[in-house]
Amino acid sequence: MSFKIRRLAVTVLLFVLFLSLLPIGPALAKESAAPEPAVLFDDDADSLTAAGWSAPAPLNGAYITDHAHTSGNPNQVAMKPVPEGQYLVYGDETGFNNDNYNVMSKPLTIGNGKWALEFNARIADLAEIEEIPGVTIWRGLSFEVVGAFKQYKISFQKDRIMAMTNASSGSYLEAPIPPINDDEFHHWGIAYDGAGKLLVVLDGLKVAAFPGISVPRAGLSDGLSIVNVPLNWKSGKTEVYLDRIKLTNGTLPAWAEYDPHIGGLSVQPTSSSAGVNLAVQLAQMPPEWIGAGNASVHAKLYQGQELVAETSSIANSAGLELLLNAQGRTGKLKTVVTFNYGNRQIDEVAREFFLEPNVTRVYPDDRVDSQPGQTFLFADTADMTNGKNGSNKRTAAQLGWQTASYKFRGTNNESVAVENGPDAAPLTLPLKLKGWFAIYVGYFTGTESFKASVHKDEKQIDFEGGQIQPGKEYGSQLLGERFVMAAKMNGKELVIAPTAGKKARIAYVKLKSLTDAEAELYLSQNEGADGKRVVYNNDGFSDFFEGYYQNADDLKQSAVNRYDGKDVGELDWGLLTTFTLNYASQYAGVPFEGSEQYEHQMRDGDKLARQSILDIIAAGKPPLQVVAERAGELGMKVNASLRMNGVYDPQSDGYLNGKVYDEQMMPYRVVAKNGEIKNEVDYGNRIVRDYAKNVLAEAASFPGVDGVNLDFNRYPYIFGYQSELTAAYAAQYGIEPKNETTEAGIERWNQYKADAITQMLRELRAMIPGGKQISVRIPHQGYFEYGFDIGQWVNEGLIDVLIPGSISYEEFYDITPFANLVRGTGVRLIGGINADLAGTDLTKEEEDLIKQGISLNKVSQQLNTLQYRVRTYELYQAGAEGVYIFNNWKGRESLGHLGDKVELEKWHYFGYPADLVQNSVDIQKMP
């Protein structure tokens, strides 16, 4: 199943299922026959105390109680009546205003394997919670299960269910709650499969399946808790009635046995502007659904936002073929396929693809002339030969190629493909071709490499990660497509040859007719040395942590040489954190000075990083200078990058903050509007601004350093409500910033903050050596509210490079407003790309658990090459001069693919349509 995952701040949004309610009733689902789950707890909701819950006394606006109020009511809280045999979880604005919340818990031995929690609930209302990074998952109504030092937390808030993926960052996955408007009880199930996936079921049908949901929590004992936290309330209330709660482990119950979903979706290569041929395979469908008439599939076809066509089919079998009328459309389209049961949507899968005007099947010895708008499909590669005639002709099988039949999952139509044996000879496409064609090859999972040639033009086509485990070559696989080359084929032949020692599994050859203009684009020269538009950010710590940089030679080789001859023009070398730098500084002191007091917090990699940095400095040059000088030798620029508020929790990561922070900056930390003191420092104080300015000027003075980068984007929260700046504001305007409520007042305070940073930049510009650039990295949205008046910076020429980006996870933002801002000013616009879509760093707690042999399920997702290329193309088209890669300094999936605009333009036209192809097939080896 394909999920689109994106992250806003620390929130991961997992778009899975969009459901409508199908009431089935309050009865608990039947358990699987044999073996039955072990019942750990079965509470009929008659009495909290009799059931053994540890339940606190009710509080104003926040309480968990039963019919008889067996947990008491010493605070004389006015509560809603509770019917017999039910519990009530209640929280509202009063609870928020009084900082009240409740936790009821039950110790249970759950262990490390499978478990299932089920309950009947009447959800009268769910509170809407204000979105606050790191906090939101802890609010609302939560069910928490702890087993073997792992916590599983599911939270219910208005319109959504959330599953926690990391306790320290508060990150989570999210799915919508079906609308429940009937005021009836419904059966909910939450099941853990023992391998990292959490399934949420409503009335026997899946609501969501969350991967990577087992959060290490050393020190927590096994048990079940129901948590009611109406804090950060925004609207509504939590009012949920429970009439039975049951927890089992061992075997999963019947309602968790099936996870029905779309197991395969293919846009068949015969699709054209006349029609889109879809193949759909339904997986893990309960047997009783097949042929019953309640399960169905619905498909829609879109071009942009316009609905072009739609069709539906009853799921009388697990495989279906659907035809969508494309109505003559060509170019990029999208199909959205939903799997439904009754009026409940079970799953949804979307697929983007390109349509050609006409696609025609061709066969051996056919004459094929290039005609604009015509594409030709040679589908049975087993019919390829050695290109000879008569008695000298050899088939693919005779040339050492093995044959395999395949069909798109959901169909019964078979084609025959080939895969090379150890001594396979080259194959020739048996067609008589004339004119210009773009040549595409369809390939299966497990393809590692092959060579394609037309006359003297030979291309070796390599596939990263193409190897497949022995014994896994057949059955369910994926079919992709690759653009190979374009060629004028008059009298010439296409030859496909195996690469020595590599596997090639070839399904089909596709030939797209080209116009003269398209051929001219293909033949146009790449930019070459002029296409070095990519900037990579290295945080200056992580690869020390991993042990890659233990001396200056390591640093040159791994941090710099990897970019030699690639599309990289600049490196931003991170100075580490704000107050612990990876060089000996006049202002920050010796790296890691005072870290000994935090030794107990440090992971093995932290200690290795500390020692390696100090060793390199002791050898004569700090890492910044080593990197800058080596990059200069290779023709690349280096900027010293400072994370402007990279401060960490002293209770867990104090070793990263430095002696200056501990001894000088504690009085200058950010104070929130509610008076809470944060770890970050407040740039409303001159000592903070002067420190940052001095460090940047100092770093700019190192030999080989070409400029400085002010990274406001990583931690943009640089102002609070108790500082020299707030005092000056109150004195000037007669009101404290935290009390500003009008739009004009808030705007005035934002400008006041921004003016302080603008003045800091003016002073920095005057301090750094002439000719060295200043670049700034800022959030793509809300930057003025954070205190960044980028318009003023551009107008005054205070910066040379502007880099908008996403704070934590890539959000695919629109860069057009920034392009409009810098147009004609001389300020370069570099589009920021965050490599991460989801994921977190390993914590000390997690590292300790791994050492104990406890397995973890970590969610991590990063952009792939296709996503990098599409995103970069979009940024260039909108006006960006280059791209800035954050959190991927090794260049995984990106290095060498993004800097050359001409090459990227050709890829987008010829390669992109093929790279979108991802079809599901079943393959069987033939005798």
PyMOL commands that set and color helices and strands:
alter all, ss='L'
color gray80, all
select helices_A, chain A and resi 93-97+136-138+254-256+287-289+381-383+390-392+516-523+528-530+542-545+552-563+595-601+604-618+623-633+650-656+659-668+686-700+724-733+737-739+743-767+783-786+790-796+816-822+844-851+865-878+901-915
alter helices_A, ss='H'
color red, helices_A
select strands_A, chain A and resi 4-8+11-15+38-43+62-66+87-91+102-107+115-125+128-129+140-147+150-157+160-166+171-176+186-192+198-202+205-210+215-216+223-229+233-235+238-249+261-267+276-283+295-303+306-314+319-324+331-341+344-355+358-361+367-369+374-378+401-408+415-420+427-428+432-434+436-444+449-454+457-462+475-488+494-498+505-513+534-538+568-574+637-643+669-671+677-681+707-711+773-779+801-805+828-834+836-838+861-862+882-886+918-925
alter strands_A, ss='S'
color yellow, strands_A
deselect
rebuild
show_as cartoon
